[in-house]
Amino acid sequence: MSPDVKAMTTELIRDAGSLVFLQLGEALRMEGQIEAAKKVARTGMERHPELPEAHDLYARILVSGKEPDRASQIWHELLQSNPRHVGAHKGLGFLSYSHGNLDVSRDHLELALAADPTNQSVIQALRAVRNAAEAVTEEYPSPAQPVPAELPATPSTATGETTSLFAAFGSGDHGILLVDVQGRTLAGGLKTPGGADGSSETAAHLAGVSQEMERTARMLKIGEWRWLVVEATDGNVHLTQPAEDTLLFIVRDRDVPAGRLGLLAESAGAKARAWLDGQRA
């Protein structure tokens, strides 16, 4: 037993109602002490039946104990009371992935990311699932399916149309990225300072941002959000929403002032809307 586990066990004995059981149960799970972890989690659930994190912990322990069906049931019950519970969506995404249900896994992870856009473990898991889905598609291509009218078509890069969409805007596609609200790249691209392609990672980070912006605007009672400008040490960023289901992300050097960046975003947004209209026609 590690010193941390001993200390948490002592704390829980001293105060039976302490929330330290969450950390203790997870630590025991990570050490492979599944039965002990179950006991801690069950006791915690009895003392704190309305605490979602207690049920989430127990479900994770059940997965480690080779009881995925029971864990799935608990996570689904959690989502009935809290449809945006990150842990439940993440757990169900993992179970779906382990059973080869990539579409279901991706749906759960995208919902988790929408609820918590900064969660790095969800971002990494979603990237892995998307890569796996792309690999399966390449190996077993399926007949083309019609694109729903309410969603932007995922563009094909084979024609080069999407990669040149913003070519006329200064740094071109190396600083302008159009994504959908699920965090998928639609057009443009971003390069890291080292020259690597950072489009997919940035797109994944942007998933759910529009929802967070809308929620913040409602909370502050300032009306509908129109754009977000960030002035950073090495550059300036402009984020806007050219269409309801898309985001336009622009990065430029510090010598491009916010006002000029806004004009650039307006022009690039008009270009994006025209292209999206053409895709949906």
Secondary structure by P-SEA (a helix, b strand, c coil): ccaaaaaaaaaaaacccccaaaaaaaaaaaacaaaaaaaaaaaaaaaccccaaaaaaaaaaaaaaccaaaaaaaaaaaaaaccccaaaaaaaaaaaaaacaaaaaaaaaaaaaaaccccaaaaaaaaaaaaaaaaaaaaccccccccccccccccccccccccccccccccccccbbbbccccccccccccccccccaaaaaaaaacaaaaaaaaaaaaaccccccccccccccbbbbbbbccccbbbbbbbcccccaaaaaaaaaaaaaaaaaaaaaaac
